[in-house]
Amino acid sequence: MNNKFQAMVAGSVIAAAITATQPTATAQTPADFYRGKTVTIYVGLSPGGGYDTNARLAGRHFGKYIPGNPAILIRNMPGAGGLVMTNHLANVAPRDGLHLGAPQRGVPFEPLLGNDSKAKFDPRLLNWIGSINADTSVTIVHRRTGIKTWSDLRNREVIIAGTGVGTESVVVPYVLRNLMGLKFKVIAGFPGGSEMNLSMVRGEVDGRGTFSWTSLKPHYKDWVESGDFLVLFQMGLRKHPDLKDVPLITDLAETEDIKRMLRVQFTAFELGRPLFAPEGVPPDRVIALRQAFDDTMKDKDLLAEAEKGGMEVNPMSGLEMQDIFKDLYATPKELIARLGAASVEKPDLKVLEGAKTGGGE
């Protein structure tokens, strides 16, 4: 092969490579792709709770901001607080931008448990689209318990309702029991928040270890105002404006290491109601979905609907969420291991017989 022919071949290969990486006039745009299609948002919890309600609120307005204006369908896929759904979307569902997931906020932290994790995904690789609000969770107990302050939990056992064994409604009470000595005992296996609330009212359990304020406030605030239920403390990285007199659990930690572990645990609450697309969705569609979500959060009809329903809209962008996961997974391994051990150790845990564990608020 002479030098001239070699140069011609090399030039042809380079030209072909360049052409293959450049968009063509006939390339399908996100608008072309989404037009006439349906985007399904899979809610990993049962209908009627806070995650479901927030997903449906966003879904009613989301489609008009996605290029091509696809229809939006909400489908519930409960199981372990959204872990089943997240595993499904990450490994089974098509990676085309038509399948989005809305798990319980604690699900992306499941891989931190290491070998004990049931997660089949890396949250750093999922495409986070956004969250409709940052969240504050509270612990509430009924007045019949005789509990008056959070410190009473160190001397008196209370029975707390929970959903899936690996969900925050079960994990958080045991983390606080193992790290801070709070005497929680959990009955797990309730399908969702509605069932847990009914059990509290009936007196079958004493309260809930985690109850989102954005769910409690619009629907059950009279429970607190009447004095039937007491809010013992709030969980998150900062106090909610409505709860200025309620202590923040991280402020109650006795050591800096415990405080750091609790901050890892409760970073989830800053994520509020997370929404994601699987790894491998074409980047231009991810960009379009993120922009559409950001625009949806400013929609005047959505904001009016949220205000009417007593729901908070305090959004976080998908890019902000990606940064949170990057930083979180850089936490020192020894603290993660200690937190993981506190999460796994669940003495006296009872699971309802025949329960299909899942659900949340």
Number of C-alpha atoms within 10 A of each C-alpha: 5 6 8 8 10 11 11 10 12 11 12 12 12 11 11 11 11 10 11 10 8 9 9 9 6 6 9 11 12 20 15 12 16 22 14 11 14 15 21 18 23 25 29 28 33 24 22 15 17 25 27 25 16 23 23 20 17 19 21 16 21 25 22 16 18 24 19 17 17 21 19 20 15 18 19 18 25 25 23 28 32 30 28 20 25 33 17 17 22 24 14 11 15 14 17 18 25 21 19 27 28 28 30 31 25 25 24 22 20 21 18 19 18 12 8 12 14 15 21 15 20 15 23 18 15 19 25 26 27 27 30 24 22 21 29 26 21 24 21 23 24 23 14 10 14 10 18 14 13 18 13 14 18 13 11 13 15 20 20 26 29 39 33 28 22 23 25 28 27 27 26 23 24 26 25 20 21 20 18 16 14 21 19 27 24 29 23 25 25 23 25 25 27 17 18 26 19 12 17 19 15 10 12 14 22 24 28 26 28 24 23 21 23 21 23 19 16 15 13 13 13 13 16 16 10 9 11 14 23 21 21 21 21 25 29 24 21 16 17 18 7 9 15 10 10 16 18 21 23 22 13 14 17 11 10 10 12 19 17 17 21 23 18 19 24 24 21 26 23 22 27 25 25 30 27 28 26 28 22 15 17 12 13 12 21 23 16 18 28 22 18 20 28 21 15 23 23 12 16 11 13 19 17 12 13 16 13 10 11 15 23 19 19 12 21 22 21 24 14 14 21 18 11 16 19 13 10 17 16 9 14 9 11 9 15 21 15 15 22 22 15 18 23 17 14 20 12 10 16 15 19 13 8 7 13 16 24 28 35 37 29
